Amino acid sequence: MDVDLIFKIAAVGILVAVLNILLTRSGREDQALMTSIAGLVVVLVIVVQEISDLFDLIRDLFGF
């Protein structure tokens, strides 16, 4: 597991948190919620890609 993956997820989390605070304080709660959902989707895509790479590695290792 790369440390780079952890940094990517942390960067997305920090960015979403800052945007969420700014949008909530300006009275745009709907856009803040959509930003949070978009950040969650981005992190899930990153994690699914890593899991896919892991399965490919296991498949190559065992020769399936």
N, C-alpha and C positions, 0 to 999 in steps of 0.2 A: 504494500500500500504506500503510495507516494504521499509525501507531505504536501505536494502541490495540490492534490485533490482537496485536502483539508483547507488549504488557503483559498481555493476557489469557492468552496461552500461558505467559508467565513466571510469572504468579500461580498458575496451575494447577500448574505444575512445582514451584514452591516449596512449595505446600500439600501436594502429594503426597509430596515429599521429606521434609518434616517429619513427616507422618503415618507414612510408611514407617519412619523412624528410631525414632519412639516405639513403634510396634507391634512392630518387630523387637526392641527392647530389653526389651519386656515379655513376650517369648516367644510372640507371636502372628504367626508368620511367614506363615501362610496368609492371614490378614486383611491383612497388609502387601502380599502379592502381589496380592490382589484389589483393594486400593486403587491399586496401580500400574497394573493393567490398566484400572480405571475411569478413572483420569486420562488414560491413553492414548486411551481411547475418547472422552472429552470433547474432547481436543485434536483428534482426527481429525474429529469432528463439526464443530468450529469451522472447520477447514481445508476440509472438503468444502463447507460453506456458502459460504465465500469463493470457492472455485473455481466453484461454481454461479453466484454473482453475476458472476464474470468471464465465464463463457460466455454468460450473458444479455446482458451489455454488448456482447460481440463480436457476438452474433446481432443485436442492435438496431443496431449500428454498420454492419454489412454488409447489413442488411435481409433476413435469412433468415427 
